[in-house]
Amino acid sequence: METVAVGRSIRELPELRARFGPGRWRKRKGVANVRLSDGTIRLAEVHWYEAHGVGKVRMKIKRYLD
């Protein structure tokens, strides 16, 4: 896991606070095995937002690594 952005450097910060509440928001990235809708499993770089007390939200696949 790696932190990409914190606080005001997150473009979607107002939307995150409005929908999920205040907190120390961070944009994170990491590598995971993901199961696609057709059932295949691929290694991918994933990005998400997280805050203490809220957890991980808006997880998305950025690119496939295999």
C-alpha positions as CSV (number, residue, x, y, z in Angstrom):
1,M,0.0,0.0,0.0
2,E,1.2,3.5,-0.9
3,T,-0.4,6.8,-0.1
4,V,-0.9,8.9,-3.3
5,A,-2.5,12.0,-1.8
6,V,-3.7,13.4,1.6
7,G,-6.2,16.0,2.5
8,R,-6.6,19.0,0.2
9,S,-4.6,17.4,-2.6
10,I,-7.4,15.0,-3.2
11,R,-9.6,16.3,-6.1
12,E,-12.8,14.6,-4.8
13,L,-12.4,15.7,-1.2
14,P,-15.7,17.8,-0.9
15,E,-17.7,14.9,-2.4
16,L,-16.1,12.4,0.0
17,R,-16.8,14.6,3.0
18,A,-20.4,15.2,1.9
19,R,-21.2,11.5,1.3
20,F,-19.1,9.7,3.9
21,G,-18.3,12.4,6.5
22,P,-15.3,14.2,7.8
23,G,-12.0,12.5,8.5
24,R,-8.4,12.5,7.4
25,W,-9.0,11.3,3.9
26,R,-6.2,9.6,1.9
27,K,-6.0,8.3,-1.6
28,R,-4.1,5.0,-1.6
29,K,-2.9,2.5,-4.1
30,G,-1.9,-1.1,-3.9
31,V,-1.7,-4.4,-5.8
32,A,-4.4,-7.1,-5.6
33,N,-5.8,-10.2,-7.3
34,V,-9.2,-9.2,-8.6
35,R,-12.1,-11.3,-9.8
36,L,-13.7,-9.9,-12.9
37,S,-17.3,-10.3,-13.9
38,D,-16.5,-13.1,-16.3
39,G,-14.9,-15.1,-13.5
40,T,-11.2,-14.6,-14.4
41,I,-8.7,-13.6,-11.7
42,R,-6.1,-11.0,-12.7
43,L,-3.3,-9.1,-10.9
44,A,-4.2,-5.4,-10.9
45,E,-3.1,-2.0,-9.5
46,V,-6.1,-0.7,-7.5
47,H,-6.8,2.8,-6.1
48,W,-9.2,3.8,-3.3
49,Y,-10.0,6.4,-0.7
50,E,-9.9,5.7,3.0
51,A,-10.4,7.6,6.3
52,H,-10.2,6.5,9.9
53,G,-13.6,5.4,11.1
54,V,-15.0,5.2,7.5
55,G,-12.8,2.5,5.9
56,K,-12.1,2.0,2.2
57,V,-14.5,3.5,-0.4
58,R,-14.6,3.9,-4.2
59,M,-12.2,1.2,-5.1
60,K,-11.3,1.0,-8.8
61,I,-8.9,-0.9,-11.0
62,K,-6.3,1.4,-12.6
63,R,-4.4,-1.1,-14.7
64,Y,-3.7,-4.8,-15.1
65,L,-0.2,-6.1,-14.2
66,D,-0.3,-9.5,-15.8
